[in-house]
Amino acid sequence: MSENLARHFLLREDVVFLNHGSFGACPRPVFETYQGFQLELEGEPVEFLGRRLHDLLRVPREALAAELNCGSEDVVGVLNATTGLNIVIQSLDLKPGDQILTTDHEYSALEKTWAYICNRTGAEVVVVKVPMPLLTEAQFTDTVMAGMTERTRVLFLSHITSPTALLFPIGRVVAEARARGIYSVIDGAHTPGHIPLDLTALGADFYSGNCHKWMMAPKGSAFLHARPEVQGLLNPLVISHGWTKESKQPGAKGAFGNSPFIDEIEIQGTRDPAAWLTVPAAIAFRRDNDWWAIADHCRALAQETARRLGELTGLAPLSAPEFCAPQMVAMPIPECDTAEIHKALFDRYSIEIPVFKWQDTCIVRLSVQGYNSVQQMDRLIEALTELLNLKSQPIAARG
């Protein structure tokens, strides 16, 4: 499976690439579509950006809306999930004493965004500690709900966490937030293409996700989704041709005939839209290659590799399998200099994989994509066995 699929990707053959989760990897046919848009743009920039762009931008919105089960007027392209979430976070009218409820597993860039906003507004972040290992939905839900108070204005959660690669069961807490009048803001950076995602069923007020990671579109493609009822709360980070002074009035249209939500965010000066325009090609590539079936193989390989390493280290996993991201697993390792292990894995074994310390736990975060192989997992286990002085097992004992 993986050898045939690896030929579709542009990754260096001399590197064992086990870090799809950070920035993704774009398949060759999708990348060629991306470059085709760039060539069209450079061939006649005025025609492309001045006369065709508004119609072109509608295509990825419609394709993504069909993929995520939401309205095409409720989703808009942004550069990355951090940008989408900043639009939301910097738009909310927070006041001194307001609380933002979140967990201790969030992405550090967004923790900085909230710190910036709290410094500016006087609001405060309340962090709940998710019980570990995460074994049941009730563990997560009860912990988050216990943190909700009359002062809670925002619930901010990762759907799939970056440092710990956990798939949070967010459905019930999102519904509870809606019932209490709390805005739900979801960081879905790792989610599109990683698990089937139904934004209408989830019902979060705001959801931003990347297309360049597990959906395998080019870098610079992501989306922000907002329920129609809350779109009027949002302000663009950049004021440009899409803005009108009437945009906050009921029933207002944007400068180019879409909703203000679309036009204000989509039209923000001259920029290369090719990555966003390529999203339909990435969706088609996944469909044509039955990628959900490939993802099932990847999940099995990731879990088996984590099991093998756990037997060597004697360390328990961070969660039950159902709460682990399907193609990404944070594997605990013994106390070590994580920077040195990370460097040695690349310098000595040509393995690209994150190694870091999260709270008091040293972690190797493994990503498995369709281009990875069993042999690469063997190489990782052998390298970690040597570097961490673990007791080795014969490869035949994998089970």
C-alpha positions as CSV (number, residue, x, y, z in Angstrom):
1,M,0.0,0.0,0.0
2,S,2.5,2.6,1.2
3,E,5.1,2.1,-1.6
4,N,2.5,2.8,-4.3
5,L,1.1,5.8,-2.4
6,A,4.5,7.2,-1.6
7,R,5.1,7.9,-5.3
8,H,2.3,10.4,-5.2
9,F,4.2,12.6,-2.7
10,L,7.1,15.0,-3.1
11,L,8.9,14.1,0.1
12,R,12.6,13.4,0.2
13,E,13.4,9.7,-0.2
14,D,16.3,9.9,2.2
15,V,14.1,11.0,5.1
16,V,11.7,8.9,7.1
17,F,9.0,11.4,7.4
18,L,6.8,10.7,10.5
19,N,5.6,14.3,11.1
20,H,2.6,14.8,8.7
21,G,0.8,16.4,11.6
22,S,2.8,19.6,11.7
23,F,2.5,20.9,8.2
24,G,1.1,18.0,6.1
25,A,2.4,16.8,2.8
26,C,0.7,17.6,-0.5
27,P,0.3,14.8,-3.2
28,R,1.9,15.5,-6.5
29,P,-1.3,15.7,-8.5
30,V,-2.8,18.2,-6.1
31,F,0.4,20.2,-6.1
32,E,0.4,20.3,-9.9
33,T,-3.1,21.7,-9.8
34,Y,-1.9,24.3,-7.3
35,Q,1.0,25.3,-9.6
36,G,-1.4,25.5,-12.5
37,F,-3.5,28.2,-10.7
38,Q,-0.3,30.1,-10.0
39,L,0.7,30.0,-13.7
40,E,-2.7,31.2,-14.7
41,L,-2.5,34.1,-12.3
42,E,1.0,35.1,-13.5
43,G,-0.1,34.8,-17.1
44,E,-2.8,37.5,-16.8
45,P,-2.9,38.8,-13.2
46,V,-5.7,41.4,-14.0
47,E,-8.0,38.9,-15.5
48,F,-7.4,36.3,-12.8
49,L,-7.5,38.6,-9.7
50,G,-9.7,41.4,-11.1
51,R,-12.3,39.6,-13.3
52,R,-12.4,35.9,-12.4
53,L,-11.4,35.7,-8.7
54,H,-14.9,36.1,-7.1
55,D,-16.3,33.3,-9.1
56,L,-13.2,31.1,-8.5
57,L,-13.4,31.6,-4.8
58,R,-16.9,30.2,-4.7
59,V,-15.8,26.8,-5.9
60,P,-13.7,25.7,-2.9
61,R,-16.4,27.1,-0.5
62,E,-19.0,24.9,-2.2
63,A,-16.7,21.8,-2.3
64,L,-15.7,22.2,1.3
65,A,-19.3,22.8,2.4
66,A,-20.3,19.5,0.8
67,E,-17.4,17.7,2.5
68,L,-18.2,19.2,6.0
69,N,-22.0,19.3,5.8
70,C,-22.5,23.0,6.1
71,G,-23.8,25.9,4.1
72,S,-21.4,27.4,1.5
73,E,-22.2,30.9,2.9
74,D,-21.1,29.8,6.3
75,V,-17.6,28.9,5.5
76,V,-14.8,31.1,4.2
77,G,-11.1,30.5,3.3
78,V,-8.3,31.8,5.5
79,L,-4.6,31.3,5.5
80,N,-4.5,28.8,8.4
81,A,-6.5,27.8,11.5
82,T,-4.6,30.3,13.7
83,T,-5.7,33.1,11.4
84,G,-9.3,31.9,11.5
85,L,-9.4,31.7,15.3
86,N,-7.8,35.1,15.6
87,I,-10.6,36.6,13.6
88,V,-13.1,35.1,16.1
89,I,-11.1,35.8,19.3
90,Q,-10.3,39.4,18.4
91,S,-13.9,40.1,17.5
92,L,-15.6,38.9,20.7
93,D,-16.7,41.8,22.9
94,L,-15.1,40.6,26.2
95,K,-15.0,42.6,29.3
96,P,-13.2,42.6,32.7
97,G,-14.3,39.5,34.7
98,D,-15.5,37.5,31.6
99,Q,-14.0,34.0,31.6
100,I,-12.7,31.9,28.7
101,L,-12.9,28.2,29.6
102,T,-10.3,25.9,28.1
103,T,-8.1,22.9,28.8
104,D,-4.4,22.2,29.5
105,H,-3.9,20.6,26.1
106,E,-4.3,23.6,23.8
107,Y,-1.9,24.8,21.1
108,S,0.6,27.3,22.4
109,A,0.0,29.9,19.6
110,L,-3.6,30.2,20.6
111,E,-2.8,30.3,24.3
112,K,-0.8,33.4,23.3
113,T,-3.7,34.8,21.4
114,W,-6.0,34.5,24.5
115,A,-3.3,36.0,26.7
116,Y,-3.1,39.0,24.4
117,I,-6.9,39.4,24.4
118,C,-7.1,39.1,28.2
119,N,-4.3,41.6,28.6
120,R,-6.3,44.0,26.4
121,T,-9.8,43.4,27.8
122,G,-9.4,42.3,31.4
123,A,-11.0,38.9,30.7
124,E,-9.4,35.8,32.2
125,V,-8.6,32.3,31.0
126,V,-9.7,29.4,33.2
127,V,-7.9,26.2,32.4
128,V,-9.3,22.8,33.4
129,K,-7.0,19.9,33.8
130,V,-8.3,16.9,31.7
131,P,-7.9,13.7,33.7
132,M,-5.2,11.5,32.3
133,P,-5.2,8.9,30.9
134,L,-8.4,9.8,29.1
135,L,-10.5,6.6,29.2
136,T,-14.2,7.7,29.0
137,E,-16.2,10.5,27.4
138,A,-17.7,11.3,30.8
139,Q,-14.2,12.0,32.2
140,F,-13.7,14.8,29.7
141,T,-17.3,16.1,29.6
142,D,-17.8,16.2,33.4
143,T,-14.4,18.0,33.9
144,V,-15.2,20.7,31.3
145,M,-18.8,21.2,32.5
146,A,-17.6,21.5,36.1
147,G,-15.6,24.5,34.9
148,M,-18.5,26.4,33.5
149,T,-19.8,29.3,35.6
150,E,-22.1,32.3,35.3
151,R,-19.0,34.3,34.2
152,T,-18.0,31.9,31.4
153,R,-18.4,33.7,28.0
154,V,-16.4,31.4,25.8
155,L,-15.6,27.7,25.6
156,F,-12.4,27.2,23.7
157,L,-11.4,23.6,22.8
158,S,-9.2,21.7,20.4
159,H,-11.0,19.0,18.6
160,I,-7.8,17.1,18.1
161,T,-5.0,18.3,20.4
162,S,-1.6,19.2,19.1
163,P,0.8,18.2,21.9
164,T,-1.1,15.1,23.1
165,A,-2.8,14.0,19.8
166,L,-6.1,13.3,21.6
167,L,-9.5,13.3,20.0
168,F,-11.6,15.2,22.4
169,P,-15.3,14.1,22.5
170,I,-16.6,17.6,22.3
171,G,-20.2,17.1,21.3
172,R,-22.0,17.2,24.7
173,V,-19.9,20.2,26.0
174,V,-20.6,22.2,22.8
175,A,-24.3,21.5,23.2
176,E,-24.2,22.5,26.9
177,A,-22.4,25.7,26.0
178,R,-25.1,26.6,23.6
179,A,-27.8,26.0,26.2
180,R,-26.0,28.3,28.7
181,G,-25.4,31.1,26.2
182,I,-21.6,30.4,26.0
183,Y,-19.9,30.9,22.7
184,S,-18.1,27.7,21.5
185,V,-14.9,28.3,19.6
186,I,-13.2,25.2,18.3
187,D,-9.7,24.7,17.1
188,G,-10.0,22.1,14.4
189,A,-6.4,22.5,13.0
190,H,-5.8,18.7,12.9
191,T,-9.4,17.6,12.2
192,P,-10.4,18.0,8.5
193,G,-9.5,14.9,6.6
194,H,-8.5,13.2,9.8
195,I,-11.9,12.2,11.0
196,P,-15.3,12.6,9.2
197,L,-16.5,16.1,10.2
198,D,-20.1,17.2,10.3
199,L,-20.2,20.9,11.3
200,T,-24.0,21.2,11.2
201,A,-24.4,18.3,13.6
202,L,-21.6,19.5,15.9
203,G,-23.3,22.9,16.1
204,A,-20.2,24.9,17.4
205,D,-20.6,28.6,17.0
206,F,-17.1,29.0,15.4
207,Y,-14.9,26.3,14.0
208,S,-11.5,26.8,12.2
209,G,-9.6,24.0,10.5
210,N,-6.6,23.5,8.3
211,C,-6.9,21.9,4.8
212,H,-3.1,21.6,4.4
213,K,-2.7,18.9,7.1
214,W,-4.8,15.8,6.8
215,M,-6.8,17.0,3.8
216,M,-3.5,17.3,2.0
217,A,-4.2,20.6,0.2
218,P,-1.2,23.1,-0.2
219,K,0.1,25.2,2.6
220,G,-2.0,28.3,3.1
221,S,-5.4,26.7,2.8
222,A,-7.7,26.7,5.8
223,F,-11.3,27.7,6.7
224,L,-13.4,29.5,9.2
225,H,-16.9,28.3,9.8
226,A,-19.5,30.4,11.7
227,R,-23.1,29.7,12.3
228,P,-25.3,32.3,10.5
229,E,-26.6,33.6,13.9
230,V,-23.2,34.6,15.1
231,Q,-21.5,35.8,11.8
232,G,-22.5,39.4,12.6
233,L,-20.2,39.3,15.6
234,L,-17.1,39.0,13.5
235,N,-14.8,41.7,12.2
236,P,-12.0,41.1,9.6
237,L,-8.4,41.4,10.8
238,V,-7.7,43.5,7.7
239,I,-10.2,46.1,6.4
240,S,-10.2,46.1,2.6
241,H,-12.5,46.2,-0.4
242,G,-14.9,43.6,1.0
243,W,-16.0,45.8,3.9
244,T,-19.0,48.2,3.8
245,K,-20.3,50.5,6.5
246,E,-23.7,48.8,6.3
247,S,-22.2,45.3,7.0
248,K,-23.7,45.1,10.5
249,Q,-27.2,46.0,9.5
250,P,-29.8,43.2,9.3
251,G,-29.9,41.5,5.9
252,A,-26.8,43.4,4.7
253,K,-24.8,42.1,1.7
254,G,-21.0,42.4,1.4
255,A,-19.4,44.6,-1.2
256,F,-19.3,41.7,-3.8
257,G,-22.8,40.3,-3.2
258,N,-22.0,37.6,-0.7
259,S,-22.7,37.8,3.0
260,P,-20.5,40.3,4.8
261,F,-18.9,37.3,6.6
262,I,-17.6,36.0,3.2
263,D,-16.7,39.3,1.5
264,E,-15.0,41.0,4.4
265,I,-12.7,38.0,5.2
266,E,-12.2,36.7,1.6
267,I,-11.2,40.0,0.0
268,Q,-8.2,41.4,1.9
269,G,-5.8,42.9,-0.7
270,T,-3.6,41.3,-3.2
271,R,-2.5,37.7,-2.3
272,D,-2.0,34.4,-4.0
273,P,-5.3,32.4,-3.7
274,A,-3.9,29.3,-5.4
275,A,-3.7,27.1,-2.2
276,W,-7.4,27.8,-1.4
277,L,-8.5,27.2,-5.0
278,T,-6.8,23.8,-4.9
279,V,-8.9,22.5,-2.0
280,P,-11.4,20.8,-4.4
281,A,-8.5,18.9,-6.0
282,A,-7.4,17.6,-2.6
283,I,-10.9,16.5,-1.8
284,A,-11.1,14.7,-5.2
285,F,-7.7,13.1,-4.7
286,R,-8.8,11.6,-1.4
287,R,-12.1,10.4,-2.9
288,D,-10.4,8.8,-5.9
289,N,-7.9,7.0,-3.8
290,D,-10.5,5.9,-1.1
291,W,-8.5,7.7,1.5
292,W,-10.8,6.8,4.5
293,A,-9.8,3.2,3.9
294,I,-6.2,4.2,3.8
295,A,-6.7,6.1,7.0
296,D,-7.9,2.9,8.7
297,H,-4.7,1.1,7.8
298,C,-2.7,4.1,9.1
299,R,-4.6,4.1,12.4
300,A,-3.8,0.4,12.8
301,L,-0.2,1.0,12.1
302,A,0.0,3.9,14.5
303,Q,-1.6,2.1,17.3
304,E,0.6,-1.0,16.8
305,T,3.7,1.1,16.8
306,A,2.6,2.8,20.0
307,R,1.9,-0.6,21.6
308,R,5.4,-1.8,20.7
309,L,7.1,1.2,22.1
310,G,4.9,1.0,25.3
311,E,6.0,-2.6,25.8
312,L,9.6,-1.4,25.7
313,T,9.2,1.6,27.9
314,G,6.6,0.2,30.3
315,L,4.8,3.5,30.1
316,A,1.0,3.7,29.8
317,P,-0.6,5.4,26.8
318,L,-2.2,8.8,27.3
319,S,-5.7,7.6,26.4
320,A,-7.9,4.7,25.4
321,P,-7.6,4.1,21.6
322,E,-10.9,5.7,20.8
323,F,-9.7,9.1,22.2
324,C,-6.4,9.0,20.2
325,A,-6.3,10.9,17.0
326,P,-6.7,8.2,14.3
327,Q,-3.4,8.8,12.4
328,M,-1.4,10.6,15.2
329,V,-0.4,9.3,18.6
330,A,1.7,10.9,21.3
331,M,3.8,8.2,22.7
332,P,5.3,8.7,26.2
333,I,9.0,7.9,26.6
334,P,11.3,7.8,29.7
335,E,12.7,11.1,31.1
336,C,15.4,12.4,28.7
337,D,16.8,15.4,27.0
338,T,14.1,15.6,24.3
339,A,16.0,18.1,22.2
340,E,18.9,15.8,22.0
341,I,16.8,12.8,21.1
342,H,15.0,14.8,18.4
343,K,18.3,15.9,17.0
344,A,19.8,12.4,17.1
345,L,16.8,10.8,15.4
346,F,17.3,13.1,12.4
347,D,21.1,13.3,12.3
348,R,21.8,9.6,12.9
349,Y,18.7,7.9,11.6
350,S,17.1,10.5,9.2
351,I,13.8,10.3,11.0
352,E,11.7,13.5,11.1
353,I,9.4,13.3,14.1
354,P,8.6,15.7,17.0
355,V,10.1,14.9,20.4
356,F,9.2,17.3,23.2
357,K,8.2,17.6,26.9
358,W,4.6,18.3,27.7
359,Q,4.0,19.1,31.3
360,D,6.0,16.3,33.1
361,T,5.8,13.8,30.2
362,C,8.4,13.3,27.5
363,I,6.7,12.5,24.2
364,V,7.4,11.3,20.7
365,R,4.5,12.3,18.5
366,L,4.1,9.9,15.6
367,S,2.0,10.7,12.5
368,V,1.2,7.9,10.1
369,Q,0.0,8.8,6.6
370,G,-0.5,6.7,3.5
371,Y,3.1,7.1,2.3
372,N,4.5,5.5,5.5
373,S,5.4,1.9,5.9
374,V,5.8,-0.9,8.4
375,Q,9.6,-0.8,7.7
376,Q,9.7,2.9,8.7
377,M,7.9,2.0,12.0
378,D,10.6,-0.7,12.6
379,R,13.3,1.9,12.0
380,L,11.7,4.3,14.5
381,I,11.4,1.5,17.2
382,E,15.0,0.4,16.6
383,A,16.3,4.0,16.8
384,L,14.4,4.8,20.0
385,T,15.5,1.5,21.5
386,E,19.1,2.5,21.0
387,L,18.9,6.1,21.9
388,L,16.8,5.5,25.1
389,N,18.7,2.3,26.1
390,L,15.5,0.3,26.0
391,K,15.4,-3.5,26.1
392,S,15.0,-4.5,22.5
393,Q,12.6,-7.0,21.1
394,P,13.0,-9.1,18.0
395,I,11.0,-7.6,15.1
396,A,9.2,-10.9,14.7
397,A,7.7,-10.4,18.1
398,R,5.6,-7.4,16.9
399,G,2.4,-9.5,16.9
